[in-house]
Amino acid sequence: MKKTTVFQTPLPIPGQRTHEIVSGVLVFVFLPIVNCLILCSGRQRPLYNSISRLAWPEGLLWLVYIWGLLNIGGFFYATWLTLRAGGYVKKWSRIIVSMEIVAALLMTVGVSIPSYPYDSFAYLAMRTFHTAISSVGFFLFFVILSVLSITTFRRNERQALLSLAFNAFILIAGIFFLVKVTDPTSYCHVSAPSQMLVFDLFNINALLNYFGMTLFRNERLKSEDEETNIKQIA
């Protein structure tokens, strides 16, 4: 059975060094600072809040849209660099980009549905749809990172194992923070600090995947080149 091709020889990235500096400052400095400022923008203390509470009871939906645009934009940017540096074939690039678009749309639609702490049927139904759609979109970003890690086994096993290890770290930390780091007196099941921290980890992982593509050689292409040279000599 013919194996599916995932990687090819990557094309050069124009201004690659500039991209590395910009993406590094964006992911490791700018976005964390912006996230902290947004966390502290509501009337309630951050642990009592969630992104949903900031958007609706706090009346800061416009600020949440900015948060999403910046953070999801940072994820798209880092992933684009990863796809280019890794040499993903068009088919796989389109699959991953399509998943990103779906995840972004789900999070946007979800957060746009009103979420208030009222117990009437209408408010409860809206809050349920809000939470369900947003959560699926949020989790889909982790799925994308997992797909990148798994496909990397077709490129370099050591790189893939490191990528999977960081995914495992995100999963363990994410479950703990999303479930335990919250204020029990708030109606928010997940706190804003936890939500923003996990997405920061998503962005960091996406960028580390890019640097993995630049630091680890494509062992499969290396083996194919060696086989070609042997055949030419023979």
Contacts in CASP RR format, 6 or more apart in sequence:
PFRMAT RR
TARGET T0000
AUTHOR 0000-0000-0000
METHOD contacts of the structure
MODEL  1
MKKTTVFQTPLPIPGQRTHEIVSGVLVFVFLPIVNCLILCSGRQRPLYNS
ISRLAWPEGLLWLVYIWGLLNIGGFFYATWLTLRAGGYVKKWSRIIVSME
IVAALLMTVGVSIPSYPYDSFAYLAMRTFHTAISSVGFFLFFVILSVLSI
TTFRRNERQALLSLAFNAFILIAGIFFLVKVTDPTSYCHVSAPSQMLVFD
LFNINALLNYFGMTLFRNERLKSEDEETNIKQIA
3 154 0 8 1.000
5 89 0 8 1.000
6 88 0 8 1.000
6 89 0 8 1.000
6 92 0 8 1.000
6 151 0 8 1.000
6 154 0 8 1.000
6 155 0 8 1.000
7 86 0 8 1.000
7 87 0 8 1.000
7 88 0 8 1.000
7 89 0 8 1.000
7 154 0 8 1.000
7 155 0 8 1.000
7 218 0 8 1.000
7 220 0 8 1.000
7 221 0 8 1.000
8 87 0 8 1.000
8 88 0 8 1.000
8 89 0 8 1.000
8 221 0 8 1.000
9 87 0 8 1.000
9 221 0 8 1.000
10 84 0 8 1.000
10 85 0 8 1.000
10 86 0 8 1.000
10 87 0 8 1.000
10 213 0 8 1.000
11 84 0 8 1.000
11 87 0 8 1.000
13 19 0 8 1.000
13 81 0 8 1.000
13 84 0 8 1.000
13 85 0 8 1.000
16 85 0 8 1.000
19 81 0 8 1.000
20 211 0 8 1.000
23 74 0 8 1.000
23 77 0 8 1.000
23 78 0 8 1.000
23 81 0 8 1.000
23 207 0 8 1.000
23 210 0 8 1.000
24 207 0 8 1.000
26 74 0 8 1.000
26 77 0 8 1.000
27 74 0 8 1.000
27 78 0 8 1.000
27 203 0 8 1.000
27 204 0 8 1.000
27 206 0 8 1.000
27 207 0 8 1.000
28 204 0 8 1.000
31 70 0 8 1.000
31 71 0 8 1.000
31 74 0 8 1.000
31 200 0 8 1.000
31 203 0 8 1.000
32 200 0 8 1.000
34 67 0 8 1.000
34 70 0 8 1.000
35 67 0 8 1.000
35 71 0 8 1.000
35 196 0 8 1.000
35 199 0 8 1.000
35 200 0 8 1.000
38 54 0 8 1.000
38 63 0 8 1.000
38 64 0 8 1.000
38 66 0 8 1.000
38 67 0 8 1.000
38 196 0 8 1.000
39 46 0 8 1.000
39 49 0 8 1.000
39 192 0 8 1.000
39 193 0 8 1.000
39 196 0 8 1.000
40 46 0 8 1.000
41 54 0 8 1.000
41 60 0 8 1.000
41 63 0 8 1.000
42 49 0 8 1.000
42 54 0 8 1.000
42 58 0 8 1.000
42 60 0 8 1.000
43 58 0 8 1.000
44 53 0 8 1.000
44 58 0 8 1.000
44 186 0 8 1.000
46 191 0 8 1.000
46 192 0 8 1.000
46 193 0 8 1.000
47 181 0 8 1.000
47 182 0 8 1.000
47 183 0 8 1.000
47 186 0 8 1.000
47 191 0 8 1.000
47 192 0 8 1.000
47 193 0 8 1.000
48 183 0 8 1.000
48 185 0 8 1.000
48 186 0 8 1.000
48 188 0 8 1.000
48 191 0 8 1.000
49 58 0 8 1.000
49 186 0 8 1.000
49 188 0 8 1.000
49 191 0 8 1.000
49 192 0 8 1.000
50 186 0 8 1.000
50 188 0 8 1.000
50 189 0 8 1.000
50 190 0 8 1.000
50 191 0 8 1.000
50 192 0 8 1.000
50 195 0 8 1.000
51 64 0 8 1.000
51 67 0 8 1.000
51 111 0 8 1.000
51 192 0 8 1.000
51 195 0 8 1.000
51 196 0 8 1.000
52 111 0 8 1.000
52 115 0 8 1.000
52 127 0 8 1.000
52 130 0 8 1.000
52 131 0 8 1.000
52 134 0 8 1.000
52 188 0 8 1.000
53 115 0 8 1.000
53 117 0 8 1.000
53 186 0 8 1.000
53 187 0 8 1.000
53 188 0 8 1.000
53 192 0 8 1.000
54 60 0 8 1.000
54 63 0 8 1.000
54 64 0 8 1.000
54 192 0 8 1.000
55 61 0 8 1.000
55 64 0 8 1.000
55 111 0 8 1.000
55 115 0 8 1.000
56 114 0 8 1.000
56 115 0 8 1.000
56 116 0 8 1.000
57 116 0 8 1.000
57 117 0 8 1.000
61 111 0 8 1.000
61 112 0 8 1.000
64 111 0 8 1.000
65 108 0 8 1.000
65 111 0 8 1.000
67 196 0 8 1.000
68 107 0 8 1.000
68 108 0 8 1.000
71 196 0 8 1.000
71 199 0 8 1.000
71 200 0 8 1.000
71 203 0 8 1.000
72 103 0 8 1.000
72 104 0 8 1.000
72 107 0 8 1.000
74 203 0 8 1.000
74 206 0 8 1.000
75 100 0 8 1.000
75 141 0 8 1.000
75 199 0 8 1.000
75 202 0 8 1.000
75 203 0 8 1.000
75 206 0 8 1.000
76 100 0 8 1.000
76 104 0 8 1.000
78 203 0 8 1.000
78 206 0 8 1.000
78 207 0 8 1.000
78 209 0 8 1.000
78 210 0 8 1.000
79 96 0 8 1.000
79 97 0 8 1.000
79 100 0 8 1.000
79 144 0 8 1.000
79 148 0 8 1.000
79 206 0 8 1.000
79 209 0 8 1.000
81 207 0 8 1.000
81 210 0 8 1.000
82 148 0 8 1.000
82 206 0 8 1.000
82 209 0 8 1.000
82 210 0 8 1.000
82 213 0 8 1.000
83 92 0 8 1.000
83 93 0 8 1.000
83 96 0 8 1.000
83 97 0 8 1.000
85 210 0 8 1.000
85 213 0 8 1.000
85 214 0 8 1.000
86 155 0 8 1.000
86 213 0 8 1.000
86 218 0 8 1.000
87 213 0 8 1.000
88 96 0 8 1.000
88 151 0 8 1.000
92 151 0 8 1.000
95 147 0 8 1.000
96 144 0 8 1.000
96 147 0 8 1.000
96 148 0 8 1.000
99 140 0 8 1.000
99 143 0 8 1.000
99 144 0 8 1.000
99 147 0 8 1.000
100 141 0 8 1.000
100 144 0 8 1.000
102 137 0 8 1.000
102 140 0 8 1.000
103 137 0 8 1.000
103 138 0 8 1.000
103 140 0 8 1.000
103 141 0 8 1.000
103 144 0 8 1.000
104 137 0 8 1.000
106 133 0 8 1.000
106 134 0 8 1.000
106 136 0 8 1.000
106 137 0 8 1.000
106 140 0 8 1.000
107 134 0 8 1.000
107 137 0 8 1.000
107 138 0 8 1.000
109 133 0 8 1.000
110 129 0 8 1.000
110 130 0 8 1.000
110 133 0 8 1.000
110 134 0 8 1.000
111 130 0 8 1.000
111 134 0 8 1.000
113 126 0 8 1.000
113 129 0 8 1.000
113 130 0 8 1.000
113 133 0 8 1.000
114 123 0 8 1.000
114 126 0 8 1.000
114 127 0 8 1.000
114 130 0 8 1.000
115 126 0 8 1.000
115 127 0 8 1.000
115 130 0 8 1.000
115 131 0 8 1.000
116 123 0 8 1.000
116 126 0 8 1.000
116 127 0 8 1.000
117 187 0 8 1.000
118 124 0 8 1.000
131 189 0 8 1.000
138 195 0 8 1.000
138 198 0 8 1.000
138 199 0 8 1.000
141 199 0 8 1.000
141 202 0 8 1.000
142 167 0 8 1.000
142 170 0 8 1.000
142 171 0 8 1.000
142 202 0 8 1.000
145 163 0 8 1.000
145 167 0 8 1.000
145 170 0 8 1.000
145 202 0 8 1.000
145 205 0 8 1.000
145 206 0 8 1.000
145 209 0 8 1.000
146 164 0 8 1.000
146 167 0 8 1.000
148 163 0 8 1.000
148 206 0 8 1.000
148 209 0 8 1.000
149 160 0 8 1.000
149 163 0 8 1.000
149 164 0 8 1.000
149 167 0 8 1.000
149 209 0 8 1.000
150 160 0 8 1.000
150 164 0 8 1.000
152 159 0 8 1.000
152 160 0 8 1.000
152 163 0 8 1.000
152 209 0 8 1.000
153 160 0 8 1.000
154 220 0 8 1.000
155 213 0 8 1.000
155 216 0 8 1.000
155 218 0 8 1.000
155 219 0 8 1.000
155 220 0 8 1.000
156 216 0 8 1.000
156 217 0 8 1.000
156 218 0 8 1.000
156 219 0 8 1.000
157 219 0 8 1.000
158 216 0 8 1.000
159 212 0 8 1.000
159 213 0 8 1.000
159 215 0 8 1.000
159 216 0 8 1.000
162 212 0 8 1.000
163 205 0 8 1.000
163 208 0 8 1.000
163 209 0 8 1.000
163 212 0 8 1.000
166 205 0 8 1.000
166 208 0 8 1.000
167 205 0 8 1.000
169 201 0 8 1.000
170 198 0 8 1.000
170 201 0 8 1.000
170 202 0 8 1.000
170 205 0 8 1.000
173 197 0 8 1.000
173 198 0 8 1.000
173 201 0 8 1.000
174 194 0 8 1.000
174 197 0 8 1.000
174 198 0 8 1.000
174 201 0 8 1.000
177 193 0 8 1.000
177 194 0 8 1.000
177 197 0 8 1.000
177 198 0 8 1.000
178 190 0 8 1.000
178 194 0 8 1.000
178 195 0 8 1.000
178 198 0 8 1.000
181 191 0 8 1.000
181 193 0 8 1.000
181 194 0 8 1.000
182 188 0 8 1.000
182 189 0 8 1.000
182 190 0 8 1.000
182 191 0 8 1.000
182 194 0 8 1.000
183 191 0 8 1.000
END
